Amino acid sequence: MSGDPIPSVRELIERRAGEEMALNDRYLNPQMGRILRTLGFDRTWTGGEGAYLIDSAGERYLDLFGGYGVFAIGRSHPAAIAAIEEVMAARTPNLPQLGVTLLSGVLAEQLLARAPDSVGAMVPANTGTEAVEAAIKIARAATGRPRVLYAEHAFHGLTLGSLSLNGDEIFREGFGPLVPGCEAVPWGDLDALERALARGGGGGDGADGSGSGNGGVDGDVAAFVVEPVQGHGVNLPPDGYLVSAQRLCHEAGALLVCDEVQTGLGRTGRFLAGEHWELQPDLICLSKALSGGLVPIGAVLVSRAAFDRVFDGMERAVRHGSTFGGNDLAAAAALATLRVLDEEGLIERAERLGALLLQLTEPLVDRYEVVTDVRGLGLMWAIELGPPSGTVARGLWDRVERRQPGLFSQLVTVPLFHRHRIFCQVAGHRMNVIKALPPLVISEQDIRRFAAALEETVAAAERYPSALARFGLRTGSRAARVRR
C-alpha cells in the first residue's frame, strides 16, 4: 500500500470509516483498544457537536470527559472553525522563525490583559506539558537555582521534565532517572513546603514576589509548581493554602508557578482558577481549552522580571523556543476561543452551572454510604466512592479492589455510558473518584439529566453488592477474551 497515492481526507473518511480500532491495534496503542473493548467503550465516533459525541449509529452521548477538558467551548464551535478557515484563506506568513507575525502577538496581548499584573510576557508552546517544561527552564534560569518543588498527587504532563513533577508513580515507573532536583511536598501542607524551601545552600540570585533579585535569601529552590485545583482527583486546596504558599515562595526567593492547563480558561468559574484566591503567580501555564480543542497550543505567561533575566541579550534571544509554538492556526483558534468565552458569557455560566451541579449532587453523600465525598469548583467536578458496610458487601468490595483498585468506580461509569449515554471517567489511576469536565456550553437540562442518572446508577450499585462481584468477573472475563 506504500506505493499507492494517498486519497483526500474526505475520501479517507468516506471509504475507511469503521477501521479505527483495527488501525489503532495495528499501528498505535493496542492496549488502549483492549481497555475500550473491556469497558464496552469501543464506539466508532463520527462527529461531535457542542456537549455531545455522536457515534456511527447516530446515538448522541453527553460528553463529560471533554478530551481531558479541551472542549470548554464545546465540540466543533463554528467561531473556532471559522477562525482557522480565515487564517488559511489569508495565506499568512506563518512561522517565519527569524521574523515575527501578528496573530501570536495579539494573542499574547489578549491573554496578558486577562491575567494578573504579576505577569507581563508570553512564551508560546504547543501543549500543556511543553508549557510546564518551559516554566521549569525559565524558573531555573531566572533564579540560578536547581531545585523545583511540586505537590504530591500532581499531574503536570508526561514528557521527561514535567514527568519529574508527576505525583503518580504509575506514570513515572520505568522512565527514570528523571530530572534531578525535583522534589514532592504533601498537598496542602504548608509546614512541609516551608521546610523544603528552607533546605539547600542559596544556589543563585533568587527572585522576590515581583521577580526582582533577592540574592540575600538562603535556599536553592527555583520554583514551586502547583495546580490551583489538582486534576487527578479534583483535589481542592485547603483554606489559605495557595495564598500562604505564594508568600512562602516569595520569602524564600522562589518563583510560584501556577499550572492552569486544566483549570484555566473559565473552567472553575474564573478566567484563571488563581483568581479565586487573588494569586499573583510569577509564571502561569496554559493549554488544553485555549484553541477550542482544534489545534495543539500552549503558553507560559511570565513575569517581566523573570523573562528579562532569561532572555537578557541578543545572543540569548533563542535560548528557548519551539518550532511550531506561536503558529498562526493555533493563535487564530485561541483568539476565537477568547471571543466566545466573552460573547457567550461562558465563564459566568461555568460558575452558575457548577454551583447547580454541586447542589444537585452533594446530597448523595448523605443518601448513599458508598458516596464519601462530592466536590468541585465551577465545572470541574468529582464524586468519591468508598466501601459499603456489612460483612458480605465489604468482603466483595475488598476482593474486587485487590484484583483491580478503582474498579468500583466503573460500576458507575459503565452504566452511565451504556444506559444513559453519558461519557465520563475516573479522575486518576487506581482511585474510586469519578470526574466530570463538562463543556462550558452545557445546558442546565443536561446538568440535571446527569445528576439524575448519576443518582440512579449509584443507588443501583449500592443496593446490589453482588453486582460488584458480577461486574468484576464480567470485566475480567471480557479482558481475558480481549487478550486472546
Residue pairs with C-beta under 8 A, 6 or more apart in sequence:
6 12
7 15
17 44
17 46
17 56
18 44
18 56
20 44
20 45
21 33
21 36
21 37
21 42
21 44
24 30
24 32
24 33
25 33
33 42
33 482
34 479
34 482
34 483
35 41
36 42
37 478
37 482
38 475
38 478
38 479
38 482
39 410
39 413
39 414
39 417
39 475
40 414
40 417
40 418
40 478
41 417
43 55
43 56
43 61
44 55
44 56
45 53
45 54
45 55
45 56
46 54
46 55
46 56
47 53
47 54
47 76
48 54
48 63
48 71
48 75
48 76
49 74
49 75
49 76
50 74
50 75
50 76
50 77
50 439
50 441
51 62
51 63
51 74
51 75
51 438
51 439
51 441
51 442
51 443
51 446
52 60
52 61
52 62
52 63
52 75
53 60
53 61
53 63
53 75
53 423
54 60
54 61
55 61
59 421
60 421
61 417
61 421
61 422
61 423
62 420
62 421
62 422
62 423
62 442
62 446
62 449
62 450
63 71
63 75
63 423
63 439
64 422
64 423
64 424
64 436
64 437
64 438
64 450
65 423
65 424
65 425
65 437
66 72
66 437
66 438
66 439
67 293
68 262
68 288
68 437
69 231
69 262
69 267
69 288
69 289
69 380
69 437
70 288
70 289
70 291
70 292
70 293
71 289
71 292
71 293
71 439
72 265
72 266
72 267
72 288
72 289
72 292
72 293
72 337
72 341
72 346
72 439
72 440
73 79
73 80
73 289
73 292
73 293
73 337
73 340
73 341
73 344
73 346
73 439
73 440
73 441
74 439
74 440
74 441
75 293
75 439
77 292
77 336
77 337
77 340
77 441
79 292
79 336
79 337
79 339
79 340
80 291
80 292
80 293
80 294
80 333
80 336
80 337
80 340
81 294
82 336
83 332
83 333
83 335
83 336
84 294
84 295
84 329
84 332
84 333
86 332
87 103
87 328
87 329
87 332
88 329
92 101
92 102
92 103
92 328
93 99
93 101
94 101
94 327
94 328
94 329
95 101
95 323
95 324
95 326
95 327
95 328
97 323
101 326
101 328
103 328
103 331
103 332
103 335
104 124
104 326
104 327
104 328
104 331
106 331
106 335
107 122
107 299
107 331
107 334
107 335
108 121
108 122
108 124
108 299
110 335
110 338
111 122
111 286
111 299
111 301
111 338
112 119
112 120
112 121
112 122
112 301
114 271
114 272
114 338
115 271
115 272
115 284
115 301
116 272
116 274
116 275
116 279
116 280
116 281
116 284
117 280
118 209
118 210
118 211
118 280
118 281
118 282
118 303
119 281
119 282
119 283
119 284
119 301
119 302
119 303
119 304
120 302
120 303
120 304
120 307
121 301
121 302
121 303
121 304
121 307
122 299
122 300
122 301
122 302
123 134
123 138
123 299
123 300
123 302
123 307
123 320
123 325
124 298
124 299
124 322
124 325
124 326
125 131
125 134
125 287
125 297
125 298
125 299
125 300
125 322
125 325
126 296
126 297
126 298
126 322
126 324
126 325
126 330
127 157
127 287
127 296
127 297
127 298
128 156
128 157
128 259
128 261
128 262
128 285
128 286
128 287
128 288
128 298
129 156
129 157
129 158
129 159
129 162
130 157
130 159
130 287
130 298
130 322
130 325
131 261
131 285
131 286
131 287
131 298
131 299
131 300
132 156
132 157
132 161
132 162
132 165
132 225
132 259
132 261
132 285
133 157
133 159
133 161
133 162
134 285
134 300
134 320
135 223
135 225
135 257
135 259
135 283
135 285
135 300
136 148
136 161
136 162
136 165
136 179
136 222
136 223
136 225
137 161
137 310
137 320
138 283
138 300
138 302
138 306
138 307
138 310
138 320
139 145
139 148
139 222
139 223
139 255
139 257
139 282
139 283
139 306
140 146
140 148
140 222
140 223
141 309
141 310
141 319
142 207
142 211
142 222
142 255
142 305
142 306
142 307
142 309
142 310
143 204
143 205
143 206
143 207
143 222
143 223
143 253
143 254
143 255
144 203
144 204
144 205
144 206
145 200
145 203
145 204
145 206
145 219
145 220
145 221
145 222
145 253
145 254
146 180
146 181
146 203
146 220
146 222
147 181
147 182
147 183
147 200
147 203
147 220
147 221
147 222
148 164
148 165
148 181
148 182
148 183
148 221
148 222
148 223
148 224
148 225
149 182
149 183
149 184
149 185
149 193
149 196
149 197
149 221
149 223
149 224
149 225
149 254
150 156
150 165
150 167
150 182
150 183
150 184
150 185
150 224
150 225
150 226
151 167
151 184
151 185
151 186
151 187
151 188
151 226
151 227
151 230
152 167
152 184
152 185
152 186
152 187
153 167
153 168
153 187
153 230
153 232
153 233
153 235
153 428
154 165
154 166
154 167
154 184
154 187
154 225
154 226
154 227
154 230
154 232
154 259
155 166
155 167
155 168
155 171
155 227
155 230
155 231
155 232
155 428
156 162
156 163
156 165
156 166
156 225
156 227
156 259
156 261
157 163
157 165
157 166
157 261
158 166
158 171
160 175
160 178
160 179
161 179
163 171
163 172
163 175
163 178
164 178
164 179
164 182
165 182
165 225
166 172
167 184
167 232
168 232
168 428
168 429
170 429
170 430
171 429
172 178
183 196
185 192
185 193
185 196
185 224
186 192
187 230
187 235
187 237
188 237
188 238
188 241
190 241
190 244
190 245
190 248
193 224
193 245
193 248
194 248
196 221
197 219
197 221
197 224
197 248
197 249
197 252
197 254
198 218
198 219
198 252
199 219
199 220
200 218
200 219
200 220
200 221
201 218
201 219
201 220
202 217
202 218
202 219
202 220
203 219
203 220
204 215
204 220
204 222
205 213
205 214
205 215
205 309
206 213
206 214
206 215
206 217
206 219
206 252
206 253
206 254
207 213
207 214
207 253
207 254
207 255
207 282
207 303
207 305
207 306
207 309
208 214
208 217
208 250
208 253
209 246
209 250
209 280
209 282
210 303
210 305
211 255
211 282
211 303
211 304
211 305
211 306
211 309
212 305
214 253
215 253
217 251
217 252
217 253
218 252
219 252
219 253
219 254
221 249
221 252
221 253
221 254
222 254
222 255
223 249
223 254
223 255
223 256
223 257
223 282
223 283
224 245
224 249
224 254
224 255
224 256
224 257
225 257
225 259
226 242
226 245
226 256
226 257
226 258
226 259
227 258
227 259
227 260
227 262
227 263
228 237
228 242
228 258
228 260
228 263
228 268
228 272
228 273
228 274
228 276
228 277
228 279
229 235
229 236
229 237
229 263
229 268
229 273
229 377
229 380
231 262
231 263
231 427
232 427
232 428
232 429
232 431
233 382
233 427
233 428
233 431
233 433
233 435
234 375
234 376
234 380
234 381
234 382
234 427
234 433
234 435
236 375
236 376
236 377
237 277
242 274
242 277
242 279
243 277
243 278
243 279
245 256
246 256
246 279
246 280
246 281
249 255
249 256
250 256
255 282
255 283
255 303
255 306
256 279
256 281
256 282
256 283
257 281
257 282
257 283
257 284
257 285
258 272
258 273
258 274
258 279
258 281
258 283
258 284
258 285
259 285
260 272
260 273
260 274
260 284
260 285
260 286
261 285
261 286
261 287
261 288
261 298
262 288
262 380
262 437
263 272
263 273
263 377
263 380
264 271
264 272
264 273
264 284
264 286
264 288
264 289
264 290
265 271
265 286
265 288
265 289
265 290
265 337
265 341
266 289
266 341
266 346
266 347
266 350
266 378
266 440
267 273
267 289
267 350
267 378
267 379
267 380
267 437
267 440
268 276
268 350
268 354
268 377
268 378
268 379
268 380
269 276
269 347
269 348
269 350
269 351
269 352
269 354
269 377
269 378
269 379
270 276
270 347
270 351
270 378
271 341
271 347
272 284
273 377
274 281
274 284
276 377
282 302
282 303
282 306
283 300
283 301
283 302
283 303
283 306
284 300
284 301
285 298
285 299
285 300
286 298
286 299
286 300
286 301
287 297
287 298
287 299
289 337
290 297
290 298
290 299
290 334
290 337
291 297
291 330
291 333
291 334
291 337
292 333
292 334
292 336
292 337
292 340
294 333
295 327
295 329
295 330
295 333
296 324
296 330
297 330
297 331
297 333
297 334
298 325
310 316
310 319
310 320
311 317
311 319
311 320
324 330
340 346
341 347
341 440
344 441
346 440
346 441
347 440
349 440
349 441
350 378
350 379
350 440
351 378
353 379
353 438
353 442
353 444
353 447
354 376
354 377
354 378
354 379
354 380
354 381
356 444
356 447
356 448
357 376
357 379
357 381
357 436
357 438
357 447
357 450
357 451
358 374
358 375
358 376
358 381
360 447
360 448
360 451
361 374
361 381
361 383
361 451
361 454
361 455
362 374
364 371
364 374
364 383
364 454
364 455
364 458
365 371
365 372
365 373
365 374
367 455
368 458
368 459
368 462
369 386
369 388
369 389
369 462
370 385
370 386
370 387
370 388
370 408
370 458
370 461
370 462
371 383
371 384
371 385
371 386
371 458
372 384
372 385
372 386
373 382
373 383
373 384
374 381
374 382
374 383
374 384
375 381
375 382
375 384
376 382
379 436
379 437
379 438
379 439
379 440
379 442
380 437
381 435
381 436
381 437
381 438
382 427
382 433
382 434
382 435
382 436
383 433
383 434
383 454
383 458
384 432
384 433
385 408
385 409
385 412
385 432
385 433
385 434
385 458
386 432
387 393
387 394
387 397
387 398
387 401
388 394
388 397
388 462
388 465
390 465
392 465
393 465
393 468
396 465
396 466
396 468
396 469
397 408
397 465
397 468
399 469
399 472
400 407
400 408
400 468
400 469
400 471
400 472
401 407
401 408
403 472
403 476
404 472
404 475
405 430
405 431
406 426
406 429
406 430
406 431
406 432
407 471
407 472
407 475
408 432
408 461
408 468
409 426
409 431
409 432
409 433
409 434
410 426
410 471
410 475
411 461
411 467
411 468
411 471
412 434
412 454
412 457
412 458
412 461
413 424
413 425
413 426
413 434
414 471
415 457
415 460
416 422
416 423
416 424
416 453
416 454
416 457
417 423
419 453
419 457
420 449
420 453
420 456
420 457
422 449
422 450
422 453
424 434
424 435
424 436
425 434
425 435
426 432
426 433
426 434
426 435
427 433
427 434
427 435
436 450
438 446
438 447
438 450
460 467
461 467
461 468
